[in-house]
Amino acid sequence: MSIFALFLWIWQFTETATAIALLTFFMQLPQVFASLFSGILVDYFNRKHLMILADTCVALCVITMGLLYSTNHLLIWHLYALVALCACFGNIQNLAYSTSIALMVPKQHYIRASSMSSFVIEASAIIAPALAGTLYPVIGLLGIFIIDIITFVVAMGTLLLVQIPQPSQTDTTNLESETIWQKMALGFRYIVSKPSLLAMTIAFSLFWFVHQLGETLHQPMILARTGGNAQVLGAVLTAAGVGGVIGALILSMWGGFKRRVRGMLVGFIGTGLGKIVLGVGQKPLIWIGSKLFSSMNIPLLFSSNNAIWYTKVPPHIQGRVFAANEATGMIIGSVASLIAGPLADRVFEPAMKSEGLLASIFGPIFGTGTGSGIALLYVITAIGIVLIGVSGYAFPTLRNVEETLPDHDMTNEETLPDHDMTNNG
């Protein structure tokens, strides 16, 4: 709710896609650096304590935003700085949570467990945009922040009651002899030493680039095409949550494809097809339906991808390996978010005006009004997602990852010393 309300506040303040894109950028870029340390923290320290600490720090950031807003001192750069801090602590919380799943769930249920996590996230996405879009005009940004703090208290009370297992440190002696830089780099070295995991990382990074480029744009696109209508945007985002919930429920009952890499690639294709319709459409009902369909595929692709990593990477190094994989994706996502706004505002929007360079070609499809250039760029990113999913079948290293790389519990593999890992890489 807070992020949604911040998007609305920034749009009212600036009415530019760049300002909203920068908020997304500052949510992502700091996580690139934070994730390198998060991986070490998660592998070395109690994961439950890390989740509690991280959530508390996020709550303090939200309280600070509320105090600045209530005293009329809140500026755009304040939001960028505080959102960056929230993102760093959120990265620790998410990594500690995700690496705990493999220790709490049998591997044959990894997809189901991941889909249940998606269900929780997407269920909140159903309620949050609708509530924020309705409540924001009534209680304002400060009221949304207060609700955020109340939910934090409930979350902390729940977490205190839960047992979070810790991995066994099978390589403690070697880890203690490593420098901090060697510990940080272990995840990257491990991925490079496994061609199939490297192929997974490349494929998902390509997807994440075009996906984030589009996700940064679809909210300003809808706001531009509706004259800043928060209710319509809230309905579209709620549809995204409903789609995610439906997809997660189906996946939790079904269990996903037997070959999980197929689930990832099919998820890419389905997500991209839904986004194409969303960009071409110019009516709220089309946006709602296409966003629902697109989001139904998100649990499939993420849960299938996560299940492969849970199965192939030993638990005692999952923190650093997952962090390396996430850092790669976040670098890609940050670049996408950074260039999305200027591309939309300075290139595609002017080019799609009635006298623009692209108007005569794409005007009959997208129109020439405000937001038409953003819509064209959004569809280009969606086509890219479909192509990534289709082309994934052409690469055996990616297509056969589950056959060529043994499960971690089927080998005696431990974390390799620095010089051994380097040579293998």
Helices and strands as residue ranges (DSSP letters): H 2-14, H 17-44, H 47-70, H 76-104, G 107-109, H 110-159, H 172-177, H 180-193, H 195-226, H 230-254, H 260-280, H 284-296, H 298-312, G 315-317, H 318-342, I 343-348, H 349-351, H 359-366, H 372-391, G 392-394, H 396-399, H 401-404, G 408-410, H 418-424
